[in-house]
Amino acid sequence: MNEEFYYIVSKICQEDPRYHADAYEFVMEALNFAQKKFKRTRHINGHEFLEGIKGLLMKKFGPMTIPVLDYWGIKKTDDFGNIVFNLEKYKIISRDRQDQYETFKDGYDFQEVFDKGYRKQLAKRLKTMRF
């Protein structure tokens, strides 16, 4: 990220203080992650973006995902939609006509995915390990 990005994010955070500046940086990283995951060089849709966000959160933060999200001010997938549209407002990212905020509403339950889901993944990995 460059200085201009951080300057714009600081402006966004002044206008909309609900989310920590780190959340904006993460969303940009998740966009890149999702584009690679879905083999796209440009646009991904909201569902793909949410899947990329989920995958990167699990990869980077594992069992600490929910506390990190709480620190960032993110309580549900709708919040990612707000961040995306804040970034779009300042032309950091672009959208096409089909992109709607509603795509981000109730995408998945954080407790189900990042707590129970993480435990299930961990249990599967432990079963395959030999001690």
One Martini backbone bead per residue (centre of mass of N, CA, C, O) as a GRO file, in nm:
protein
  131
    1MET     BB    1   0.101   0.034   0.016
    2ASN     BB    2   0.040   0.369   0.001
    3GLU     BB    3   0.016   0.688   0.112
    4GLU     BB    4  -0.255   0.751  -0.021
    5PHE     BB    5  -0.414   0.527   0.104
    6TYR     BB    6  -0.374   0.615   0.403
    7TYR     BB    7  -0.501   0.890   0.368
    8ILE     BB    8  -0.781   0.795   0.281
    9VAL     BB    9  -0.837   0.617   0.527
   10SER     BB   10  -0.827   0.849   0.731
   11LYS     BB   11  -1.071   0.993   0.610
   12ILE     BB   12  -1.274   0.767   0.640
   13CYS     BB   13  -1.240   0.738   0.956
   14GLN     BB   14  -1.353   1.021   1.012
   15GLU     BB   15  -1.635   0.974   0.873
   16ASP     BB   16  -1.607   0.642   0.955
   17PRO     BB   17  -1.545   0.510   1.282
   18ARG     BB   18  -1.624   0.196   1.291
   19TYR     BB   19  -1.337   0.136   1.153
   20HIS     BB   20  -1.040   0.019   1.129
   21ALA     BB   21  -0.774   0.071   0.927
   22ASP     BB   22  -0.687  -0.233   0.904
   23ALA     BB   23  -0.943  -0.328   0.754
   24TYR     BB   24  -0.875  -0.194   0.483
   25GLU     BB   25  -0.615  -0.343   0.428
   26PHE     BB   26  -0.737  -0.625   0.437
   27VAL     BB   27  -0.939  -0.594   0.204
   28MET     BB   28  -0.720  -0.559  -0.010
   29GLU     BB   29  -0.588  -0.833   0.041
   30ALA     BB   30  -0.850  -1.000  -0.013
   31LEU     BB   31  -0.883  -0.923  -0.303
   32ASN     BB   32  -0.624  -1.054  -0.402
   33PHE     BB   33  -0.685  -1.337  -0.294
   34ALA     BB   34  -0.949  -1.381  -0.458
   35GLN     BB   35  -0.834  -1.344  -0.740
   36LYS     BB   36  -0.648  -1.590  -0.718
   37LYS     BB   37  -0.855  -1.808  -0.640
   38PHE     BB   38  -1.044  -1.722  -0.913
   39LYS     BB   39  -0.868  -1.635  -1.151
   40ARG     BB   40  -0.839  -1.308  -1.144
   41THR     BB   41  -0.752  -0.976  -1.261
   42ARG     BB   42  -1.017  -0.846  -1.159
   43HIS     BB   43  -1.322  -0.896  -1.118
   44ILE     BB   44  -1.536  -0.962  -0.841
   45ASN     BB   45  -1.772  -1.082  -0.657
   46GLY     BB   46  -1.918  -1.074  -0.351
   47HIS     BB   47  -1.901  -1.379  -0.291
   48GLU     BB   48  -1.601  -1.408  -0.355
   49PHE     BB   49  -1.505  -1.200  -0.154
   50LEU     BB   50  -1.609  -1.344   0.100
   51GLU     BB   51  -1.439  -1.597   0.056
   52GLY     BB   52  -1.166  -1.453   0.066
   53ILE     BB   53  -1.195  -1.339   0.346
   54LYS     BB   54  -1.229  -1.605   0.493
   55GLY     BB   55  -0.963  -1.740   0.402
   56LEU     BB   56  -0.767  -1.520   0.511
   57LEU     BB   57  -0.851  -1.523   0.803
   58MET     BB   58  -0.780  -1.819   0.858
   59LYS     BB   59  -0.483  -1.801   0.771
   60LYS     BB   60  -0.390  -1.554   0.960
   61PHE     BB   61  -0.583  -1.607   1.249
   62GLY     BB   62  -0.772  -1.823   1.306
   63PRO     BB   63  -0.866  -1.831   1.639
   64MET     BB   64  -0.834  -1.492   1.620
   65THR     BB   65  -1.054  -1.367   1.437
   66ILE     BB   66  -1.275  -1.248   1.622
   67PRO     BB   67  -1.096  -1.048   1.782
   68VAL     BB   68  -1.005  -0.892   1.534
   69LEU     BB   69  -1.281  -0.803   1.434
   70ASP     BB   70  -1.357  -0.652   1.690
   71TYR     BB   71  -1.125  -0.446   1.676
   72TRP     BB   72  -1.226  -0.341   1.384
   73GLY     BB   73  -1.563  -0.345   1.401
   74ILE     BB   74  -1.648  -0.640   1.312
   75LYS     BB   75  -1.967  -0.837   1.312
   76LYS     BB   76  -2.031  -0.860   0.995
   77THR     BB   77  -2.055  -0.878   0.655
   78ASP     BB   78  -2.172  -0.593   0.618
   79ASP     BB   79  -1.909  -0.445   0.696
   80PHE     BB   80  -1.760  -0.514   0.438
   81GLY     BB   81  -1.949  -0.355   0.259
   82ASN     BB   82  -1.887  -0.078   0.381
   83ILE     BB   83  -1.588  -0.079   0.313
   84VAL     BB   84  -1.609  -0.116   0.010
   85PHE     BB   85  -1.787   0.144  -0.037
   86ASN     BB   86  -1.581   0.339   0.078
   87LEU     BB   87  -1.358   0.273  -0.131
   88GLU     BB   88  -1.530   0.342  -0.380
   89LYS     BB   89  -1.586   0.640  -0.320
   90TYR     BB   90  -1.248   0.682  -0.346
   91LYS     BB   91  -1.137   0.494  -0.585
   92ILE     BB   92  -0.981   0.229  -0.494
   93ILE     BB   93  -1.228   0.084  -0.598
   94SER     BB   94  -1.435  -0.106  -0.811
   95ARG     BB   95  -1.751  -0.128  -0.984
   96ASP     BB   96  -2.034  -0.274  -1.093
   97ARG     BB   97  -2.369  -0.293  -1.154
   98GLN     BB   98  -2.398  -0.573  -0.983
   99ASP     BB   99  -2.303  -0.436  -0.737
  100GLN     BB  100  -2.413  -0.501  -0.400
  101TYR     BB  101  -2.467  -0.467  -0.073
  102GLU     BB  102  -2.655  -0.721  -0.028
  103THR     BB  103  -2.433  -0.937  -0.073
  104PHE     BB  104  -2.315  -0.886   0.233
  105LYS     BB  105  -2.563  -0.987   0.360
  106ASP     BB  106  -2.549  -1.255   0.543
  107GLY     BB  107  -2.313  -1.450   0.441
  108TYR     BB  108  -2.203  -1.520   0.741
  109ASP     BB  109  -2.127  -1.675   1.041
  110PHE     BB  110  -1.876  -1.622   1.250
  111GLN     BB  111  -1.909  -1.842   1.465
  112GLU     BB  112  -1.942  -2.078   1.267
  113VAL     BB  113  -1.674  -2.036   1.101
  114PHE     BB  114  -1.440  -1.932   1.322
  115ASP     BB  115  -1.505  -2.148   1.541
  116LYS     BB  116  -1.636  -2.416   1.451
  117GLY     BB  117  -1.483  -2.441   1.181
  118TYR     BB  118  -1.198  -2.444   1.297
  119ARG     BB  119  -1.232  -2.694   1.478
  120LYS     BB  120  -1.291  -2.889   1.248
  121GLN     BB  121  -1.026  -2.852   1.093
  122LEU     BB  122  -0.841  -2.932   1.326
  123ALA     BB  123  -0.951  -3.218   1.370
  124LYS     BB  124  -0.877  -3.324   1.089
  125ARG     BB  125  -0.572  -3.275   1.110
  126LEU     BB  126  -0.522  -3.449   1.364
  127LYS     BB  127  -0.612  -3.724   1.241
  128THR     BB  128  -0.369  -3.721   1.015
  129MET     BB  129  -0.176  -3.730   1.234
  130ARG     BB  130   0.141  -3.843   1.350
  131PHE     BB  131   0.291  -3.946   1.675
   0.00000   0.00000   0.00000
